[in-house]
Amino acid sequence: MPSPEYLPGPEFRAFLISEMSITLELDLPEELASEAASTGLLESGSISTLITEEIRRRKSAAELKSILTGLRSLPGEPMSDSEIQSEINLVRAKRRESESRC
């Protein structure tokens, strides 16, 4: 990460992170390039948003994969649909009983 540049202020200090600039060259089919340009997707702000969202999506997918790997490594057999439904029914019954006491 670039080092921050400090901006002095009379009451507080803020900082600005220097931005890195790169140039992208895309090889797109003409129709796709035309549509992307007409909708503004080839603008710097749009490209930045697309990349930011893709990074977030990939991090989320990696986290989910890690969680699933951990769950799959737990001992025992997975619960059946009927076992899951029985647990749900039990929780709902307890909630109803608790709410009826109030």
C-alpha positions in Angstrom: 0.0 0.0 0.0 1.3 3.5 -0.8 2.4 5.6 2.1 -0.1 8.3 3.2 0.5 11.9 2.4 -0.5 14.0 5.5 -2.5 17.1 4.9 -2.2 19.6 7.7 -5.4 21.2 9.0 -6.0 23.8 11.7 -8.1 21.5 14.0 -7.4 18.1 12.7 -5.1 16.1 10.4 -6.3 14.0 7.5 -4.3 11.9 5.1 -4.6 11.1 1.4 -3.4 7.7 0.0 -1.6 8.2 -3.3 -3.3 6.2 -6.1 -1.5 4.0 -8.5 -2.3 4.5 -12.1 -2.2 1.7 -14.7 -3.4 1.5 -18.3 -5.5 -1.5 -19.4 -5.7 -2.7 -23.0 -8.7 -4.9 -23.6 -9.2 -7.2 -26.6 -13.0 -7.4 -26.9 -15.3 -8.4 -29.7 -16.6 -5.3 -31.5 -20.2 -5.7 -30.4 -19.3 -6.2 -26.8 -16.8 -3.3 -26.8 -19.5 -1.1 -28.4 -22.2 -2.0 -25.8 -19.7 -1.7 -22.9 -18.7 1.8 -24.1 -22.3 2.9 -24.6 -23.2 1.9 -21.1 -20.2 3.5 -19.5 -18.6 0.2 -18.5 -15.2 1.2 -20.0 -14.9 4.3 -17.9 -12.3 4.2 -15.1 -14.9 4.5 -12.3 -16.9 1.6 -13.7 -13.8 -0.6 -14.2 -12.7 0.2 -10.7 -16.2 -0.8 -9.4 -16.2 -4.0 -11.4 -12.7 -5.0 -10.1 -13.6 -4.1 -6.5 -16.8 -6.2 -6.7 -15.0 -9.1 -8.2 -12.3 -9.0 -5.5 -15.0 -9.0 -2.9 -16.9 -11.8 -4.6 -13.7 -14.0 -4.8 -12.8 -13.4 -1.2 -16.4 -14.4 -0.1 -16.2 -17.5 -2.3 -12.9 -18.5 -0.7 -14.3 -17.9 2.8 -17.3 -20.0 2.0 -15.1 -22.8 0.5 -13.0 -22.7 3.7 -16.2 -23.0 5.9 -17.6 -25.8 3.8 -14.3 -27.7 4.0 -14.4 -27.3 7.8 -18.0 -28.6 7.9 -17.2 -31.5 5.7 -14.3 -32.6 7.9 -16.5 -32.8 11.0 -17.1 -36.4 12.3 -20.5 -38.1 11.9 -23.0 -38.2 9.1 -24.9 -35.2 7.8 -28.4 -34.7 9.1 -31.3 -35.9 6.9 -34.0 -33.5 5.7 -36.4 -35.1 8.2 -33.9 -34.6 11.1 -33.4 -31.0 10.1 -37.2 -30.5 10.0 -37.6 -32.1 13.4 -35.0 -29.7 14.9 -36.8 -26.7 13.3 -40.2 -27.9 14.7 -38.7 -28.3 18.1 -37.2 -24.7 18.1 -40.5 -23.3 16.8 -42.5 -25.1 19.5 -40.1 -23.8 22.3 -40.4 -20.3 20.9 -44.3 -20.5 20.8 -44.2 -21.8 24.4 -41.9 -19.0 25.5 -44.0 -16.3 23.7 -47.3 -17.7 25.3 -45.9 -17.1 28.8 -45.4 -13.4 28.2 
